[in-house]
Amino acid sequence: MKQLLFIVLVALLAATSAQAADVGVSISVGQPGFYGHIDIGDLPKPEIVYSRPVVIQPAPPHVVYEPLYLRVPPGHAKHWKKHCGEYNACNRPVYFVKDKWYNDVYVPRYQERERNRREHGGGHEMDRGGKHERGGPDRDDRGHGHGHDRDR
Protein backbone atom coordinates (compact mmCIF):
# COMPACT_ATOMS: atom_id res chain seq x y z
CA MET A 1 0.00 0.00 0.00
CA LYS A 2 2.81 2.42 0.89
CA GLN A 3 4.53 1.64 -2.41
CA LEU A 4 1.35 2.39 -4.38
CA LEU A 5 0.88 5.67 -2.50
CA PHE A 6 4.51 6.59 -3.25
CA ILE A 7 4.05 5.86 -6.98
CA VAL A 8 0.87 7.98 -7.11
CA LEU A 9 2.62 10.83 -5.28
CA VAL A 10 5.60 10.72 -7.67
CA ALA A 11 3.23 10.73 -10.66
CA LEU A 12 1.37 13.75 -9.27
CA LEU A 13 4.61 15.63 -8.67
CA ALA A 14 5.82 14.84 -12.19
CA ALA A 15 2.54 16.06 -13.70
CA THR A 16 2.65 19.26 -11.62
CA SER A 17 6.24 20.04 -12.58
CA ALA A 18 5.47 19.39 -16.27
CA GLN A 19 2.61 21.88 -16.10
CA ALA A 20 4.83 24.46 -14.37
CA ALA A 21 7.43 24.10 -17.12
CA ASP A 22 4.84 25.01 -19.76
CA VAL A 23 4.19 28.45 -18.28
CA GLY A 24 5.31 31.24 -20.61
CA VAL A 25 6.07 34.82 -19.72
CA SER A 26 5.67 37.68 -22.15
CA ILE A 27 7.23 41.06 -21.43
CA SER A 28 6.82 43.91 -23.87
CA VAL A 29 8.38 47.32 -24.34
CA GLY A 30 7.35 49.76 -21.65
CA GLN A 31 7.53 47.15 -18.92
CA PRO A 32 10.35 47.02 -16.37
CA GLY A 33 11.70 43.58 -17.44
CA PHE A 34 11.89 44.36 -21.16
CA TYR A 35 15.21 44.12 -23.05
CA GLY A 36 15.60 45.17 -26.66
CA HIS A 37 15.09 48.12 -29.02
CA ILE A 38 13.30 51.14 -27.63
CA ASP A 39 11.94 54.08 -29.61
CA ILE A 40 13.11 57.31 -27.99
CA GLY A 41 10.72 59.46 -30.03
CA ASP A 42 10.15 62.83 -28.40
CA LEU A 43 11.51 61.81 -24.99
CA PRO A 44 14.46 63.64 -23.44
CA LYS A 45 17.87 62.37 -24.49
CA PRO A 46 18.46 59.07 -22.70
CA GLU A 47 21.19 58.38 -20.21
CA ILE A 48 23.55 56.00 -22.00
CA VAL A 49 26.22 53.56 -20.87
CA TYR A 50 28.95 54.62 -23.36
CA SER A 51 29.28 58.11 -24.83
CA ARG A 52 29.89 56.79 -28.37
CA PRO A 53 27.80 54.23 -30.23
CA VAL A 54 29.15 50.68 -30.44
CA VAL A 55 29.47 49.04 -33.89
CA ILE A 56 30.80 45.47 -34.25
CA GLN A 57 30.69 45.08 -38.05
CA PRO A 58 30.71 48.20 -40.23
CA ALA A 59 27.77 48.51 -42.62
CA PRO A 60 28.46 48.44 -46.37
CA PRO A 61 29.82 51.80 -47.62
CA HIS A 62 26.56 52.78 -49.35
CA VAL A 63 24.37 52.01 -46.28
CA VAL A 64 23.91 54.45 -43.41
CA TYR A 65 22.04 53.32 -40.33
CA GLU A 66 20.53 55.54 -37.68
CA PRO A 67 21.71 54.54 -34.20
CA LEU A 68 19.60 52.11 -32.21
CA TYR A 69 18.84 52.63 -28.56
CA LEU A 70 18.81 49.31 -26.73
CA ARG A 71 18.22 48.18 -23.21
CA VAL A 72 20.16 44.98 -22.63
CA PRO A 73 20.69 42.68 -19.65
CA PRO A 74 23.79 43.14 -17.50
CA GLY A 75 26.91 41.98 -19.34
CA HIS A 76 25.49 42.21 -22.88
CA ALA A 77 26.86 45.71 -23.51
CA LYS A 78 30.27 44.75 -22.17
CA HIS A 79 30.38 41.64 -24.37
CA TRP A 80 28.44 43.14 -27.30
CA LYS A 81 30.33 41.17 -29.96
CA LYS A 82 28.94 37.98 -28.43
CA HIS A 83 25.34 39.29 -28.14
CA CYS A 84 24.76 41.71 -31.06
CA GLY A 85 23.31 38.95 -33.25
CA GLU A 86 20.51 38.34 -30.73
CA TYR A 87 19.33 41.90 -31.43
CA ASN A 88 20.06 41.91 -35.18
CA ALA A 89 22.36 44.85 -34.54
CA CYS A 90 25.96 43.83 -35.28
CA ASN A 91 26.32 46.29 -38.15
CA ARG A 92 24.29 49.08 -36.52
CA PRO A 93 25.54 51.86 -34.26
CA VAL A 94 24.07 51.10 -30.82
CA TYR A 95 23.62 53.19 -27.72
CA PHE A 96 22.88 51.24 -24.56
CA VAL A 97 20.43 53.04 -22.31
CA LYS A 98 20.90 52.90 -18.58
CA ASP A 99 18.39 50.86 -16.60
CA LYS A 100 17.64 53.78 -14.29
CA TRP A 101 16.67 56.04 -17.22
CA TYR A 102 14.57 53.27 -18.79
CA ASN A 103 12.69 52.54 -15.56
CA ASP A 104 12.36 56.11 -14.28
CA VAL A 105 11.78 58.05 -17.53
CA TYR A 106 10.91 55.76 -20.44
CA VAL A 107 8.52 53.30 -18.76
CA PRO A 108 6.26 55.93 -17.14
CA ARG A 109 6.12 58.04 -20.33
CA TYR A 110 5.48 54.99 -22.51
CA GLN A 111 2.70 53.75 -20.24
CA GLU A 112 1.11 57.21 -20.12
CA ARG A 113 1.22 57.48 -23.93
CA GLU A 114 -0.34 54.01 -24.30
CA ARG A 115 -3.06 54.87 -21.77
CA ASN A 116 -3.87 58.07 -23.71
CA ARG A 117 -3.87 56.16 -26.98
CA ARG A 118 -6.39 53.64 -25.64
CA GLU A 119 -8.60 56.36 -24.16
CA HIS A 120 -8.55 58.73 -27.15
CA GLY A 121 -8.94 56.74 -30.32
CA GLY A 122 -7.42 53.34 -29.62
CA GLY A 123 -6.50 51.06 -32.44
CA HIS A 124 -4.14 53.46 -34.20
CA GLU A 125 -0.43 53.28 -33.65
CA MET A 126 1.52 56.27 -32.39
CA ASP A 127 4.37 57.58 -34.47
CA ARG A 128 7.56 59.00 -32.96
CA GLY A 129 6.06 62.44 -32.46
CA GLY A 130 2.95 61.13 -30.72
CA LYS A 131 0.76 61.56 -33.81
CA HIS A 132 -1.57 58.80 -34.91
CA GLU A 133 -0.72 56.59 -37.86
CA ARG A 134 -3.54 54.72 -39.54
CA GLY A 135 -1.41 51.98 -41.06
CA GLY A 136 1.86 50.25 -40.55
CA PRO A 137 4.61 49.35 -42.98
CA ASP A 138 2.64 46.28 -44.13
CA ARG A 139 -0.53 48.20 -44.98
CA ASP A 140 -1.52 48.31 -48.61
CA ASP A 141 -3.50 51.51 -49.22
CA ARG A 142 -3.99 50.85 -52.92
CA GLY A 143 -7.46 49.40 -52.30
CA HIS A 144 -6.64 45.86 -53.37
CA GLY A 145 -6.66 44.34 -49.88
CA HIS A 146 -5.19 40.91 -49.09
CA GLY A 147 -3.60 40.48 -52.52
CA HIS A 148 -6.84 40.37 -54.54
CA ASP A 149 -6.89 41.86 -58.04
CA ARG A 150 -3.11 41.72 -58.39
CA ASP A 151 -3.30 41.88 -62.19
CA ARG A 152 -4.63 45.42 -62.28
C-alpha positions as CSV (number, residue, x, y, z in Angstrom):
1,M,0.0,0.0,0.0
2,K,2.8,2.4,0.9
3,Q,4.5,1.6,-2.4
4,L,1.3,2.4,-4.4
5,L,0.9,5.7,-2.5
6,F,4.5,6.6,-3.2
7,I,4.1,5.9,-7.0
8,V,0.9,8.0,-7.1
9,L,2.6,10.8,-5.3
10,V,5.6,10.7,-7.7
11,A,3.2,10.7,-10.7
12,L,1.4,13.8,-9.3
13,L,4.6,15.6,-8.7
14,A,5.8,14.8,-12.2
15,A,2.5,16.1,-13.7
16,T,2.7,19.3,-11.6
17,S,6.2,20.0,-12.6
18,A,5.5,19.4,-16.3
19,Q,2.6,21.9,-16.1
20,A,4.8,24.5,-14.4
21,A,7.4,24.1,-17.1
22,D,4.8,25.0,-19.8
23,V,4.2,28.5,-18.3
24,G,5.3,31.2,-20.6
25,V,6.1,34.8,-19.7
26,S,5.7,37.7,-22.1
27,I,7.2,41.1,-21.4
28,S,6.8,43.9,-23.9
29,V,8.4,47.3,-24.3
30,G,7.4,49.8,-21.7
31,Q,7.5,47.2,-18.9
32,P,10.4,47.0,-16.4
33,G,11.7,43.6,-17.4
34,F,11.9,44.4,-21.2
35,Y,15.2,44.1,-23.0
36,G,15.6,45.2,-26.7
37,H,15.1,48.1,-29.0
38,I,13.3,51.1,-27.6
39,D,11.9,54.1,-29.6
40,I,13.1,57.3,-28.0
41,G,10.7,59.5,-30.0
42,D,10.2,62.8,-28.4
43,L,11.5,61.8,-25.0
44,P,14.5,63.6,-23.4
45,K,17.9,62.4,-24.5
46,P,18.5,59.1,-22.7
47,E,21.2,58.4,-20.2
48,I,23.6,56.0,-22.0
49,V,26.2,53.6,-20.9
50,Y,28.9,54.6,-23.4
51,S,29.3,58.1,-24.8
52,R,29.9,56.8,-28.4
53,P,27.8,54.2,-30.2
54,V,29.1,50.7,-30.4
55,V,29.5,49.0,-33.9
56,I,30.8,45.5,-34.3
57,Q,30.7,45.1,-38.1
58,P,30.7,48.2,-40.2
59,A,27.8,48.5,-42.6
60,P,28.5,48.4,-46.4
61,P,29.8,51.8,-47.6
62,H,26.6,52.8,-49.3
63,V,24.4,52.0,-46.3
64,V,23.9,54.4,-43.4
65,Y,22.0,53.3,-40.3
66,E,20.5,55.5,-37.7
67,P,21.7,54.5,-34.2
68,L,19.6,52.1,-32.2
69,Y,18.8,52.6,-28.6
70,L,18.8,49.3,-26.7
71,R,18.2,48.2,-23.2
72,V,20.2,45.0,-22.6
73,P,20.7,42.7,-19.6
74,P,23.8,43.1,-17.5
75,G,26.9,42.0,-19.3
76,H,25.5,42.2,-22.9
77,A,26.9,45.7,-23.5
78,K,30.3,44.7,-22.2
79,H,30.4,41.6,-24.4
80,W,28.4,43.1,-27.3
81,K,30.3,41.2,-30.0
82,K,28.9,38.0,-28.4
83,H,25.3,39.3,-28.1
84,C,24.8,41.7,-31.1
85,G,23.3,39.0,-33.3
86,E,20.5,38.3,-30.7
87,Y,19.3,41.9,-31.4
88,N,20.1,41.9,-35.2
89,A,22.4,44.9,-34.5
90,C,26.0,43.8,-35.3
91,N,26.3,46.3,-38.2
92,R,24.3,49.1,-36.5
93,P,25.5,51.9,-34.3
94,V,24.1,51.1,-30.8
95,Y,23.6,53.2,-27.7
96,F,22.9,51.2,-24.6
97,V,20.4,53.0,-22.3
98,K,20.9,52.9,-18.6
99,D,18.4,50.9,-16.6
100,K,17.6,53.8,-14.3
101,W,16.7,56.0,-17.2
102,Y,14.6,53.3,-18.8
103,N,12.7,52.5,-15.6
104,D,12.4,56.1,-14.3
105,V,11.8,58.0,-17.5
106,Y,10.9,55.8,-20.4
107,V,8.5,53.3,-18.8
108,P,6.3,55.9,-17.1
109,R,6.1,58.0,-20.3
110,Y,5.5,55.0,-22.5
111,Q,2.7,53.7,-20.2
112,E,1.1,57.2,-20.1
113,R,1.2,57.5,-23.9
114,E,-0.3,54.0,-24.3
115,R,-3.1,54.9,-21.8
116,N,-3.9,58.1,-23.7
117,R,-3.9,56.2,-27.0
118,R,-6.4,53.6,-25.6
119,E,-8.6,56.4,-24.2
120,H,-8.5,58.7,-27.2
121,G,-8.9,56.7,-30.3
122,G,-7.4,53.3,-29.6
123,G,-6.5,51.1,-32.4
124,H,-4.1,53.5,-34.2
125,E,-0.4,53.3,-33.6
126,M,1.5,56.3,-32.4
127,D,4.4,57.6,-34.5
128,R,7.6,59.0,-33.0
129,G,6.1,62.4,-32.5
130,G,3.0,61.1,-30.7
131,K,0.8,61.6,-33.8
132,H,-1.6,58.8,-34.9
133,E,-0.7,56.6,-37.9
134,R,-3.5,54.7,-39.5
135,G,-1.4,52.0,-41.1
136,G,1.9,50.2,-40.5
137,P,4.6,49.3,-43.0
138,D,2.6,46.3,-44.1
139,R,-0.5,48.2,-45.0
140,D,-1.5,48.3,-48.6
141,D,-3.5,51.5,-49.2
142,R,-4.0,50.8,-52.9
143,G,-7.5,49.4,-52.3
144,H,-6.6,45.9,-53.4
145,G,-6.7,44.3,-49.9
146,H,-5.2,40.9,-49.1
147,G,-3.6,40.5,-52.5
148,H,-6.8,40.4,-54.5
149,D,-6.9,41.9,-58.0
150,R,-3.1,41.7,-58.4
151,D,-3.3,41.9,-62.2
152,R,-4.6,45.4,-62.3
